[in-house]
Amino acid sequence: MTENVSTAGAANAAQAPAEARGPRSRWGGRGLNVAIIVAAVVTVAGLVLWGVQLSGGMVQTGMRNLDSWGLYITMFMFLVGLSAGGLIISSVPKAFGMRGFGGISKVAVWTSICCTVLAIGFVVVDLGQPARLWELFAYSNLGSPLMWDILVLGTYLILSCVYLWAQLRAERGAMSHTALRVISVVALVCAVLVHSVTAWIFGLQQSHELWHTALLGPWFVSSALVCGTALVMVIVVALRKAGYMEVEQENLVKLAKMLGAFVCVDLYFFGCDLLTSAFLGGSGAEVVQMLVFGQLAPFFWIEIVGCAVCAVICFAPKLRTTPLLVVASILAIAGIFCKRVQLLVGGFQIPNLDLPGAVTSMTVTNWEAGMAGAYQGLVYWPTPLEFGVALGVVGLGALLLCLGLKFLPLKPAEGNE
């Protein structure tokens, strides 16, 4: 009898690890491994193209003296928003003692960390040479908002990692809820600060009509909340479909309502800025003309229509099905990306110098037709090399995300909200 009991106990003990490994092995099986391999190949291809850019110089890109920022800084702004939005969604419930969204907090934080790494990566490829990273700190000007952004972004990345570590310790009972709440508050403040500093970099540029406004700070934060919430929702739905985690539909509905509210606030800020510029006349009216009817009109209307459709889906109960919520989230992300394109390219689209100097291939992108021809269409468009390098950096983010899902304990603990 004793032998039978011990034999059964041994069988159960052997079966338990197998059951525990079951869901993990199914999730970490062939599909995820293929995704990791594809992401790694795309990353390596991006590194090769970056090497081409380093060897041939930044003249291979579409950036010139009169439009010195391009796709890389656009992606930097966009990814900082994705990162800050994801961290805010994770930290707000814990900071204010609210009910969460069904244990998605750790996934949201890891998504935020991946986006932050990508944002830093785009800054590195935009510098032109890796050695300039050293010069950035060795000869830094602490009175420059650009340096503030670098410092805040580095602090933000470290804090996000600490916040994820604190959540894991709190789940094991090795950290008090009070300590986790304090870290959540600090993370929330830093997430808002990193986006505010990025907005100040543009807002302090008096010579660029579209940038010089105090509204950029709240505008950037509202955009971050939109795209961050949308990205978290898409990833959570995908992970639920794959069987990685279970999230109740009511939690997705809560996220959808938040997304709809954030979209409306963001559109309100945009409308306020456009209305003020239009009534002021002069260069302000020129900005509105450029966005609504001019060269950047496609990006403008994609943002407006996409975000409006997103809000309708999020607020209409009959439309809040899982597939439509994914569509709404993708529309919101695409809209905010178009907004970033409008902001960056629009700042260069209106000439701010009457006599900018000699028109050559080194100073103006479309230099063959002179200044009038250069500004007739879009003053900047990325080259294939820029698209390739950007795709490689995005591949790095996909690789980090997949590796985290495979090896980190990001699944929600039992009863975790």
Solvent accessible surface area in square Angstrom, and as a share of the most:
residue,aa,sasa,rsa
1,M,183,0.81
2,T,112,0.65
3,E,138,0.62
4,N,102,0.52
5,V,94,0.54
6,S,67,0.43
7,T,90,0.52
8,A,54,0.41
9,G,37,0.36
10,A,64,0.49
11,A,58,0.45
12,N,93,0.48
13,A,63,0.49
14,A,69,0.54
15,Q,98,0.43
16,A,55,0.42
17,P,59,0.37
18,A,47,0.37
19,E,106,0.48
20,A,75,0.58
21,R,144,0.53
22,G,17,0.17
23,P,56,0.35
24,R,114,0.42
25,S,68,0.44
26,R,182,0.66
27,W,42,0.15
28,G,13,0.13
29,G,21,0.20
30,R,208,0.76
31,G,59,0.56
32,L,16,0.08
33,N,59,0.30
34,V,73,0.42
35,A,39,0.30
36,I,25,0.13
37,I,108,0.55
38,V,82,0.47
39,A,7,0.06
40,A,34,0.26
41,V,93,0.53
42,V,42,0.24
43,T,17,0.10
44,V,87,0.50
45,A,50,0.39
46,G,6,0.06
47,L,101,0.50
48,V,92,0.53
49,L,59,0.29
50,W,47,0.17
51,G,35,0.33
52,V,66,0.38
53,Q,1,0.01
54,L,42,0.21
55,S,98,0.64
56,G,41,0.39
57,G,28,0.27
58,M,55,0.24
59,V,69,0.40
60,Q,58,0.26
61,T,1,0.01
62,G,3,0.02
63,M,17,0.08
64,R,39,0.14
65,N,105,0.54
66,L,37,0.18
67,D,0,0.00
68,S,60,0.39
69,W,56,0.20
70,G,0,0.00
71,L,18,0.09
72,Y,0,0.00
73,I,18,0.09
74,T,4,0.02
75,M,22,0.10
76,F,14,0.06
77,M,0,0.00
78,F,17,0.07
79,L,8,0.04
80,V,1,0.00
81,G,0,0.00
82,L,11,0.06
83,S,1,0.00
84,A,0,0.00
85,G,0,0.00
86,G,1,0.01
87,L,0,0.00
88,I,12,0.06
89,I,3,0.02
90,S,4,0.03
91,S,0,0.00
92,V,35,0.20
93,P,10,0.06
94,K,45,0.19
95,A,6,0.05
96,F,126,0.52
97,G,59,0.57
98,M,108,0.48
99,R,152,0.55
100,G,5,0.05
101,F,15,0.06
102,G,15,0.14
103,G,0,0.00
104,I,4,0.02
105,S,9,0.06
106,K,3,0.01
107,V,2,0.01
108,A,1,0.00
109,V,0,0.00
110,W,36,0.12
111,T,5,0.03
112,S,0,0.00
113,I,10,0.05
114,C,6,0.04
115,C,9,0.06
116,T,0,0.00
117,V,41,0.24
118,L,11,0.05
119,A,0,0.00
120,I,55,0.28
121,G,18,0.17
122,F,0,0.00
123,V,20,0.11
124,V,27,0.15
125,V,8,0.05
126,D,26,0.14
127,L,40,0.20
128,G,6,0.06
129,Q,76,0.34
130,P,58,0.37
131,A,66,0.51
132,R,112,0.41
133,L,63,0.32
134,W,176,0.62
135,E,81,0.36
136,L,46,0.23
137,F,108,0.45
138,A,44,0.34
139,Y,172,0.65
140,S,42,0.27
141,N,100,0.51
142,L,119,0.59
143,G,56,0.54
144,S,25,0.16
145,P,29,0.18
146,L,98,0.49
147,M,10,0.04
148,W,94,0.33
149,D,5,0.03
150,I,37,0.19
151,L,79,0.39
152,V,23,0.13
153,L,6,0.03
154,G,27,0.26
155,T,78,0.45
156,Y,1,0.00
157,L,39,0.19
158,I,116,0.59
159,L,27,0.13
160,S,0,0.00
161,C,61,0.37
162,V,57,0.33
163,Y,0,0.00
164,L,13,0.07
165,W,129,0.45
166,A,0,0.00
167,Q,5,0.02
168,L,29,0.14
169,R,71,0.26
170,A,16,0.12
171,E,67,0.30
172,R,165,0.60
173,G,65,0.62
174,A,51,0.40
175,M,36,0.16
176,S,67,0.43
177,H,148,0.66
178,T,98,0.57
179,A,38,0.29
180,L,11,0.05
181,R,114,0.42
182,V,88,0.51
183,I,31,0.16
184,S,0,0.00
185,V,66,0.38
186,V,74,0.43
187,A,0,0.00
188,L,27,0.14
189,V,93,0.53
190,C,13,0.08
191,A,0,0.00
192,V,57,0.33
193,L,76,0.38
194,V,0,0.00
195,H,1,0.00
196,S,17,0.11
197,V,5,0.03
198,T,1,0.00
199,A,0,0.00
200,W,112,0.39
201,I,10,0.05
202,F,4,0.02
203,G,10,0.10
204,L,103,0.51
205,Q,67,0.30
206,Q,141,0.63
207,S,63,0.40
208,H,27,0.12
209,E,86,0.39
210,L,10,0.05
211,W,4,0.01
212,H,95,0.43
213,T,35,0.20
214,A,106,0.82
215,L,45,0.23
216,L,2,0.01
217,G,10,0.10
218,P,58,0.36
219,W,9,0.03
220,F,2,0.01
221,V,28,0.16
222,S,6,0.04
223,S,0,0.00
224,A,0,0.00
225,L,28,0.14
226,V,1,0.00
227,C,0,0.00
228,G,0,0.00
229,T,0,0.00
230,A,0,0.00
231,L,34,0.17
232,V,2,0.01
233,M,0,0.00
234,V,36,0.21
235,I,20,0.10
236,V,0,0.00
237,V,16,0.09
238,A,56,0.43
239,L,5,0.03
240,R,66,0.24
241,K,179,0.76
242,A,54,0.42
243,G,56,0.54
244,Y,9,0.04
245,M,9,0.04
246,E,158,0.71
247,V,8,0.05
248,E,114,0.51
249,Q,66,0.29
250,E,106,0.48
251,N,8,0.04
252,L,0,0.00
253,V,31,0.18
254,K,66,0.28
255,L,1,0.00
256,A,0,0.00
257,K,98,0.42
258,M,55,0.24
259,L,0,0.00
260,G,0,0.00
261,A,46,0.36
262,F,40,0.17
263,V,1,0.01
264,C,59,0.36
265,V,69,0.40
266,D,1,0.01
267,L,41,0.21
268,Y,140,0.53
269,F,44,0.18
270,F,5,0.02
271,G,34,0.33
272,C,47,0.28
273,D,21,0.11
274,L,24,0.12
275,L,111,0.55
276,T,78,0.45
277,S,21,0.14
278,A,45,0.35
279,F,170,0.71
280,L,140,0.70
281,G,26,0.25
282,G,66,0.64
283,S,45,0.29
284,G,14,0.13
285,A,38,0.29
286,E,85,0.38
287,V,6,0.03
288,V,26,0.15
289,Q,99,0.44
290,M,10,0.04
291,L,1,0.01
292,V,23,0.13
293,F,150,0.62
294,G,26,0.25
295,Q,58,0.26
296,L,0,0.00
297,A,15,0.11
298,P,82,0.52
299,F,35,0.14
300,F,11,0.04
301,W,114,0.40
302,I,93,0.47
303,E,0,0.00
304,I,45,0.23
305,V,86,0.49
306,G,6,0.06
307,C,2,0.01
308,A,43,0.34
309,V,63,0.36
310,C,0,0.00
311,A,11,0.08
312,V,88,0.50
313,I,11,0.05
314,C,0,0.00
315,F,96,0.40
316,A,29,0.23
317,P,101,0.64
318,K,187,0.79
319,L,64,0.32
320,R,38,0.14
321,T,66,0.39
322,T,34,0.20
323,P,93,0.59
324,L,62,0.31
325,L,0,0.00
326,V,35,0.20
327,V,67,0.39
328,A,0,0.00
329,S,0,0.00
330,I,95,0.48
331,L,53,0.26
332,A,0,0.00
333,I,32,0.16
334,A,42,0.33
335,G,0,0.00
336,I,0,0.00
337,F,56,0.23
338,C,11,0.07
339,K,5,0.02
340,R,2,0.01
341,V,18,0.10
342,Q,4,0.02
343,L,6,0.03
344,L,0,0.00
345,V,8,0.05
346,G,1,0.01
347,G,3,0.03
348,F,15,0.06
349,Q,7,0.03
350,I,27,0.14
351,P,66,0.41
352,N,70,0.36
353,L,102,0.51
354,D,142,0.74
355,L,167,0.83
356,P,46,0.29
357,G,52,0.50
358,A,77,0.59
359,V,47,0.27
360,T,53,0.31
361,S,38,0.24
362,M,123,0.55
363,T,32,0.18
364,V,3,0.02
365,T,33,0.19
366,N,62,0.32
367,W,100,0.35
368,E,133,0.60
369,A,74,0.57
370,G,25,0.24
371,M,53,0.24
372,A,88,0.68
373,G,19,0.18
374,A,1,0.00
375,Y,31,0.12
376,Q,143,0.64
377,G,34,0.33
378,L,44,0.22
379,V,1,0.01
380,Y,8,0.03
381,W,143,0.50
382,P,16,0.10
383,T,33,0.19
384,P,118,0.74
385,L,26,0.13
386,E,0,0.00
387,F,90,0.38
388,G,15,0.15
389,V,2,0.01
390,A,8,0.06
391,L,109,0.54
392,G,5,0.04
393,V,16,0.09
394,V,61,0.35
395,G,6,0.06
396,L,56,0.28
397,G,6,0.06
398,A,43,0.34
399,L,29,0.14
400,L,45,0.22
401,L,38,0.19
402,C,19,0.12
403,L,60,0.30
404,G,2,0.02
405,L,12,0.06
406,K,43,0.18
407,F,124,0.52
408,L,59,0.30
409,P,76,0.48
410,L,1,0.00
411,K,67,0.29
412,P,36,0.23
413,A,41,0.31
414,E,179,0.80
415,G,71,0.68
416,N,40,0.21
417,E,77,0.34
